[in-house]
Amino acid sequence: MAKAWTRWQDWAEVVLGAIVALSTLVVETSAAATWSMVVLGVLVALDGLFSLGTPGTIAGEWIQIALGVLLFLAPFVMGYTTMTGAAWVSWVGGVLAVAAGVVALPVATQAHRGMAGSH
């Protein structure tokens, strides 16, 4: 059984989400960019916390991947591609969120299978 609060991938998601949300304080943004980055950043961080607390839950990693895709697409959908700082934070944050979710997925799957034997 996997030990809670130990996976580096999930800690990376928490830090990444906080950076995305807080970066709105230092990069030029619009209202749409600010709301997108704060909401998605907080959701990325919360999902990381959820995955840390429940290491055998595979859904958290799939949610992380989906949030990463949404974060990457946000500058295009919400119209802030011309705000270089905000757009790049979203693009890089989105790619890193997807990468963290993809890397954590096999670990979460293994933890989930380990839990299935203990029922």
MODELLER restraints for C-alpha pairs under 7 A, 6 or more apart:
rsr = mdl.restraints
at = mdl.atoms
rsr.add(forms.Gaussian(group=physical.xy_distance, feature=features.Distance(at['CA:1:A'], at['CA:111:A']), mean=5.80, stdev=0.5))
rsr.add(forms.Gaussian(group=physical.xy_distance, feature=features.Distance(at['CA:1:A'], at['CA:114:A']), mean=5.31, stdev=0.5))
rsr.add(forms.Gaussian(group=physical.xy_distance, feature=features.Distance(at['CA:1:A'], at['CA:115:A']), mean=5.77, stdev=0.5))
rsr.add(forms.Gaussian(group=physical.xy_distance, feature=features.Distance(at['CA:2:A'], at['CA:55:A']), mean=6.16, stdev=0.5))
rsr.add(forms.Gaussian(group=physical.xy_distance, feature=features.Distance(at['CA:2:A'], at['CA:56:A']), mean=6.93, stdev=0.5))
rsr.add(forms.Gaussian(group=physical.xy_distance, feature=features.Distance(at['CA:2:A'], at['CA:111:A']), mean=5.28, stdev=0.5))
rsr.add(forms.Gaussian(group=physical.xy_distance, feature=features.Distance(at['CA:4:A'], at['CA:52:A']), mean=5.63, stdev=0.5))
rsr.add(forms.Gaussian(group=physical.xy_distance, feature=features.Distance(at['CA:4:A'], at['CA:53:A']), mean=5.21, stdev=0.5))
rsr.add(forms.Gaussian(group=physical.xy_distance, feature=features.Distance(at['CA:4:A'], at['CA:54:A']), mean=6.30, stdev=0.5))
rsr.add(forms.Gaussian(group=physical.xy_distance, feature=features.Distance(at['CA:4:A'], at['CA:55:A']), mean=5.78, stdev=0.5))
rsr.add(forms.Gaussian(group=physical.xy_distance, feature=features.Distance(at['CA:5:A'], at['CA:52:A']), mean=4.60, stdev=0.5))
rsr.add(forms.Gaussian(group=physical.xy_distance, feature=features.Distance(at['CA:5:A'], at['CA:53:A']), mean=5.83, stdev=0.5))
rsr.add(forms.Gaussian(group=physical.xy_distance, feature=features.Distance(at['CA:6:A'], at['CA:52:A']), mean=6.88, stdev=0.5))
rsr.add(forms.Gaussian(group=physical.xy_distance, feature=features.Distance(at['CA:7:A'], at['CA:52:A']), mean=6.69, stdev=0.5))
rsr.add(forms.Gaussian(group=physical.xy_distance, feature=features.Distance(at['CA:9:A'], at['CA:100:A']), mean=5.49, stdev=0.5))
rsr.add(forms.Gaussian(group=physical.xy_distance, feature=features.Distance(at['CA:9:A'], at['CA:104:A']), mean=5.86, stdev=0.5))
rsr.add(forms.Gaussian(group=physical.xy_distance, feature=features.Distance(at['CA:10:A'], at['CA:48:A']), mean=4.75, stdev=0.5))
rsr.add(forms.Gaussian(group=physical.xy_distance, feature=features.Distance(at['CA:10:A'], at['CA:49:A']), mean=6.95, stdev=0.5))
rsr.add(forms.Gaussian(group=physical.xy_distance, feature=features.Distance(at['CA:10:A'], at['CA:51:A']), mean=6.25, stdev=0.5))
rsr.add(forms.Gaussian(group=physical.xy_distance, feature=features.Distance(at['CA:10:A'], at['CA:52:A']), mean=5.78, stdev=0.5))
rsr.add(forms.Gaussian(group=physical.xy_distance, feature=features.Distance(at['CA:11:A'], at['CA:48:A']), mean=6.50, stdev=0.5))
rsr.add(forms.Gaussian(group=physical.xy_distance, feature=features.Distance(at['CA:13:A'], at['CA:44:A']), mean=6.27, stdev=0.5))
rsr.add(forms.Gaussian(group=physical.xy_distance, feature=features.Distance(at['CA:13:A'], at['CA:45:A']), mean=5.76, stdev=0.5))
rsr.add(forms.Gaussian(group=physical.xy_distance, feature=features.Distance(at['CA:13:A'], at['CA:48:A']), mean=5.04, stdev=0.5))
rsr.add(forms.Gaussian(group=physical.xy_distance, feature=features.Distance(at['CA:13:A'], at['CA:97:A']), mean=6.39, stdev=0.5))
rsr.add(forms.Gaussian(group=physical.xy_distance, feature=features.Distance(at['CA:13:A'], at['CA:100:A']), mean=6.74, stdev=0.5))
rsr.add(forms.Gaussian(group=physical.xy_distance, feature=features.Distance(at['CA:14:A'], at['CA:44:A']), mean=6.67, stdev=0.5))
rsr.add(forms.Gaussian(group=physical.xy_distance, feature=features.Distance(at['CA:14:A'], at['CA:45:A']), mean=3.91, stdev=0.5))
rsr.add(forms.Gaussian(group=physical.xy_distance, feature=features.Distance(at['CA:14:A'], at['CA:46:A']), mean=6.89, stdev=0.5))
rsr.add(forms.Gaussian(group=physical.xy_distance, feature=features.Distance(at['CA:14:A'], at['CA:48:A']), mean=5.03, stdev=0.5))
rsr.add(forms.Gaussian(group=physical.xy_distance, feature=features.Distance(at['CA:14:A'], at['CA:49:A']), mean=6.41, stdev=0.5))
rsr.add(forms.Gaussian(group=physical.xy_distance, feature=features.Distance(at['CA:15:A'], at['CA:45:A']), mean=6.79, stdev=0.5))
rsr.add(forms.Gaussian(group=physical.xy_distance, feature=features.Distance(at['CA:16:A'], at['CA:45:A']), mean=6.98, stdev=0.5))
rsr.add(forms.Gaussian(group=physical.xy_distance, feature=features.Distance(at['CA:16:A'], at['CA:93:A']), mean=6.73, stdev=0.5))
rsr.add(forms.Gaussian(group=physical.xy_distance, feature=features.Distance(at['CA:17:A'], at['CA:41:A']), mean=4.04, stdev=0.5))
rsr.add(forms.Gaussian(group=physical.xy_distance, feature=features.Distance(at['CA:17:A'], at['CA:42:A']), mean=5.66, stdev=0.5))
rsr.add(forms.Gaussian(group=physical.xy_distance, feature=features.Distance(at['CA:17:A'], at['CA:44:A']), mean=4.85, stdev=0.5))
rsr.add(forms.Gaussian(group=physical.xy_distance, feature=features.Distance(at['CA:17:A'], at['CA:45:A']), mean=4.39, stdev=0.5))
rsr.add(forms.Gaussian(group=physical.xy_distance, feature=features.Distance(at['CA:18:A'], at['CA:41:A']), mean=6.01, stdev=0.5))
rsr.add(forms.Gaussian(group=physical.xy_distance, feature=features.Distance(at['CA:18:A'], at['CA:42:A']), mean=6.52, stdev=0.5))
rsr.add(forms.Gaussian(group=physical.xy_distance, feature=features.Distance(at['CA:18:A'], at['CA:45:A']), mean=6.19, stdev=0.5))
rsr.add(forms.Gaussian(group=physical.xy_distance, feature=features.Distance(at['CA:20:A'], at['CA:37:A']), mean=6.06, stdev=0.5))
rsr.add(forms.Gaussian(group=physical.xy_distance, feature=features.Distance(at['CA:20:A'], at['CA:38:A']), mean=6.93, stdev=0.5))
rsr.add(forms.Gaussian(group=physical.xy_distance, feature=features.Distance(at['CA:20:A'], at['CA:41:A']), mean=5.06, stdev=0.5))
rsr.add(forms.Gaussian(group=physical.xy_distance, feature=features.Distance(at['CA:20:A'], at['CA:89:A']), mean=6.51, stdev=0.5))
rsr.add(forms.Gaussian(group=physical.xy_distance, feature=features.Distance(at['CA:20:A'], at['CA:93:A']), mean=6.68, stdev=0.5))
rsr.add(forms.Gaussian(group=physical.xy_distance, feature=features.Distance(at['CA:21:A'], at['CA:37:A']), mean=5.43, stdev=0.5))
rsr.add(forms.Gaussian(group=physical.xy_distance, feature=features.Distance(at['CA:21:A'], at['CA:38:A']), mean=4.10, stdev=0.5))
rsr.add(forms.Gaussian(group=physical.xy_distance, feature=features.Distance(at['CA:21:A'], at['CA:41:A']), mean=4.59, stdev=0.5))
rsr.add(forms.Gaussian(group=physical.xy_distance, feature=features.Distance(at['CA:21:A'], at['CA:42:A']), mean=6.23, stdev=0.5))
rsr.add(forms.Gaussian(group=physical.xy_distance, feature=features.Distance(at['CA:24:A'], at['CA:34:A']), mean=5.92, stdev=0.5))
rsr.add(forms.Gaussian(group=physical.xy_distance, feature=features.Distance(at['CA:27:A'], at['CA:85:A']), mean=5.46, stdev=0.5))
rsr.add(forms.Gaussian(group=physical.xy_distance, feature=features.Distance(at['CA:27:A'], at['CA:86:A']), mean=5.95, stdev=0.5))
rsr.add(forms.Gaussian(group=physical.xy_distance, feature=features.Distance(at['CA:28:A'], at['CA:83:A']), mean=6.44, stdev=0.5))
rsr.add(forms.Gaussian(group=physical.xy_distance, feature=features.Distance(at['CA:28:A'], at['CA:85:A']), mean=6.53, stdev=0.5))
rsr.add(forms.Gaussian(group=physical.xy_distance, feature=features.Distance(at['CA:28:A'], at['CA:86:A']), mean=6.47, stdev=0.5))
rsr.add(forms.Gaussian(group=physical.xy_distance, feature=features.Distance(at['CA:29:A'], at['CA:83:A']), mean=6.56, stdev=0.5))
rsr.add(forms.Gaussian(group=physical.xy_distance, feature=features.Distance(at['CA:29:A'], at['CA:86:A']), mean=6.13, stdev=0.5))
rsr.add(forms.Gaussian(group=physical.xy_distance, feature=features.Distance(at['CA:32:A'], at['CA:78:A']), mean=6.05, stdev=0.5))
rsr.add(forms.Gaussian(group=physical.xy_distance, feature=features.Distance(at['CA:33:A'], at['CA:78:A']), mean=6.77, stdev=0.5))
rsr.add(forms.Gaussian(group=physical.xy_distance, feature=features.Distance(at['CA:33:A'], at['CA:80:A']), mean=6.16, stdev=0.5))
rsr.add(forms.Gaussian(group=physical.xy_distance, feature=features.Distance(at['CA:36:A'], at['CA:74:A']), mean=6.76, stdev=0.5))
rsr.add(forms.Gaussian(group=physical.xy_distance, feature=features.Distance(at['CA:40:A'], at['CA:67:A']), mean=6.85, stdev=0.5))
rsr.add(forms.Gaussian(group=physical.xy_distance, feature=features.Distance(at['CA:40:A'], at['CA:71:A']), mean=6.41, stdev=0.5))
rsr.add(forms.Gaussian(group=physical.xy_distance, feature=features.Distance(at['CA:44:A'], at['CA:64:A']), mean=6.37, stdev=0.5))
rsr.add(forms.Gaussian(group=physical.xy_distance, feature=features.Distance(at['CA:44:A'], at['CA:67:A']), mean=6.51, stdev=0.5))
rsr.add(forms.Gaussian(group=physical.xy_distance, feature=features.Distance(at['CA:47:A'], at['CA:60:A']), mean=6.22, stdev=0.5))
rsr.add(forms.Gaussian(group=physical.xy_distance, feature=features.Distance(at['CA:47:A'], at['CA:64:A']), mean=6.55, stdev=0.5))
rsr.add(forms.Gaussian(group=physical.xy_distance, feature=features.Distance(at['CA:51:A'], at['CA:57:A']), mean=6.82, stdev=0.5))
rsr.add(forms.Gaussian(group=physical.xy_distance, feature=features.Distance(at['CA:51:A'], at['CA:60:A']), mean=5.68, stdev=0.5))
rsr.add(forms.Gaussian(group=physical.xy_distance, feature=features.Distance(at['CA:55:A'], at['CA:108:A']), mean=5.97, stdev=0.5))
rsr.add(forms.Gaussian(group=physical.xy_distance, feature=features.Distance(at['CA:55:A'], at['CA:111:A']), mean=6.56, stdev=0.5))
rsr.add(forms.Gaussian(group=physical.xy_distance, feature=features.Distance(at['CA:56:A'], at['CA:108:A']), mean=5.26, stdev=0.5))
rsr.add(forms.Gaussian(group=physical.xy_distance, feature=features.Distance(at['CA:56:A'], at['CA:109:A']), mean=6.83, stdev=0.5))
rsr.add(forms.Gaussian(group=physical.xy_distance, feature=features.Distance(at['CA:56:A'], at['CA:111:A']), mean=4.72, stdev=0.5))
rsr.add(forms.Gaussian(group=physical.xy_distance, feature=features.Distance(at['CA:56:A'], at['CA:112:A']), mean=4.14, stdev=0.5))
rsr.add(forms.Gaussian(group=physical.xy_distance, feature=features.Distance(at['CA:56:A'], at['CA:115:A']), mean=6.94, stdev=0.5))
rsr.add(forms.Gaussian(group=physical.xy_distance, feature=features.Distance(at['CA:57:A'], at['CA:108:A']), mean=6.36, stdev=0.5))
rsr.add(forms.Gaussian(group=physical.xy_distance, feature=features.Distance(at['CA:57:A'], at['CA:112:A']), mean=6.33, stdev=0.5))
rsr.add(forms.Gaussian(group=physical.xy_distance, feature=features.Distance(at['CA:58:A'], at['CA:105:A']), mean=6.68, stdev=0.5))
rsr.add(forms.Gaussian(group=physical.xy_distance, feature=features.Distance(at['CA:58:A'], at['CA:108:A']), mean=5.46, stdev=0.5))
rsr.add(forms.Gaussian(group=physical.xy_distance, feature=features.Distance(at['CA:58:A'], at['CA:109:A']), mean=5.96, stdev=0.5))
rsr.add(forms.Gaussian(group=physical.xy_distance, feature=features.Distance(at['CA:61:A'], at['CA:101:A']), mean=4.85, stdev=0.5))
rsr.add(forms.Gaussian(group=physical.xy_distance, feature=features.Distance(at['CA:61:A'], at['CA:104:A']), mean=6.60, stdev=0.5))
rsr.add(forms.Gaussian(group=physical.xy_distance, feature=features.Distance(at['CA:61:A'], at['CA:105:A']), mean=5.71, stdev=0.5))
rsr.add(forms.Gaussian(group=physical.xy_distance, feature=features.Distance(at['CA:62:A'], at['CA:101:A']), mean=6.72, stdev=0.5))
rsr.add(forms.Gaussian(group=physical.xy_distance, feature=features.Distance(at['CA:64:A'], at['CA:97:A']), mean=6.40, stdev=0.5))
rsr.add(forms.Gaussian(group=physical.xy_distance, feature=features.Distance(at['CA:64:A'], at['CA:98:A']), mean=6.59, stdev=0.5))
rsr.add(forms.Gaussian(group=physical.xy_distance, feature=features.Distance(at['CA:64:A'], at['CA:101:A']), mean=5.43, stdev=0.5))
rsr.add(forms.Gaussian(group=physical.xy_distance, feature=features.Distance(at['CA:65:A'], at['CA:97:A']), mean=6.37, stdev=0.5))
rsr.add(forms.Gaussian(group=physical.xy_distance, feature=features.Distance(at['CA:65:A'], at['CA:98:A']), mean=4.41, stdev=0.5))
rsr.add(forms.Gaussian(group=physical.xy_distance, feature=features.Distance(at['CA:65:A'], at['CA:101:A']), mean=5.24, stdev=0.5))
rsr.add(forms.Gaussian(group=physical.xy_distance, feature=features.Distance(at['CA:65:A'], at['CA:102:A']), mean=6.94, stdev=0.5))
rsr.add(forms.Gaussian(group=physical.xy_distance, feature=features.Distance(at['CA:68:A'], at['CA:94:A']), mean=4.03, stdev=0.5))
rsr.add(forms.Gaussian(group=physical.xy_distance, feature=features.Distance(at['CA:68:A'], at['CA:95:A']), mean=6.27, stdev=0.5))
rsr.add(forms.Gaussian(group=physical.xy_distance, feature=features.Distance(at['CA:68:A'], at['CA:97:A']), mean=4.72, stdev=0.5))
rsr.add(forms.Gaussian(group=physical.xy_distance, feature=features.Distance(at['CA:68:A'], at['CA:98:A']), mean=4.89, stdev=0.5))
rsr.add(forms.Gaussian(group=physical.xy_distance, feature=features.Distance(at['CA:69:A'], at['CA:94:A']), mean=5.83, stdev=0.5))
rsr.add(forms.Gaussian(group=physical.xy_distance, feature=features.Distance(at['CA:69:A'], at['CA:98:A']), mean=6.78, stdev=0.5))
rsr.add(forms.Gaussian(group=physical.xy_distance, feature=features.Distance(at['CA:71:A'], at['CA:90:A']), mean=5.54, stdev=0.5))
rsr.add(forms.Gaussian(group=physical.xy_distance, feature=features.Distance(at['CA:71:A'], at['CA:91:A']), mean=6.82, stdev=0.5))
rsr.add(forms.Gaussian(group=physical.xy_distance, feature=features.Distance(at['CA:71:A'], at['CA:94:A']), mean=4.82, stdev=0.5))
rsr.add(forms.Gaussian(group=physical.xy_distance, feature=features.Distance(at['CA:72:A'], at['CA:90:A']), mean=5.52, stdev=0.5))
rsr.add(forms.Gaussian(group=physical.xy_distance, feature=features.Distance(at['CA:72:A'], at['CA:91:A']), mean=4.47, stdev=0.5))
rsr.add(forms.Gaussian(group=physical.xy_distance, feature=features.Distance(at['CA:72:A'], at['CA:94:A']), mean=4.43, stdev=0.5))
rsr.add(forms.Gaussian(group=physical.xy_distance, feature=features.Distance(at['CA:72:A'], at['CA:95:A']), mean=6.71, stdev=0.5))
rsr.add(forms.Gaussian(group=physical.xy_distance, feature=features.Distance(at['CA:75:A'], at['CA:81:A']), mean=4.99, stdev=0.5))
rsr.add(forms.Gaussian(group=physical.xy_distance, feature=features.Distance(at['CA:75:A'], at['CA:87:A']), mean=5.51, stdev=0.5))
rsr.add(forms.Gaussian(group=physical.xy_distance, feature=features.Distance(at['CA:80:A'], at['CA:87:A']), mean=6.31, stdev=0.5))
rsr.add(forms.Gaussian(group=physical.xy_distance, feature=features.Distance(at['CA:81:A'], at['CA:87:A']), mean=5.32, stdev=0.5))
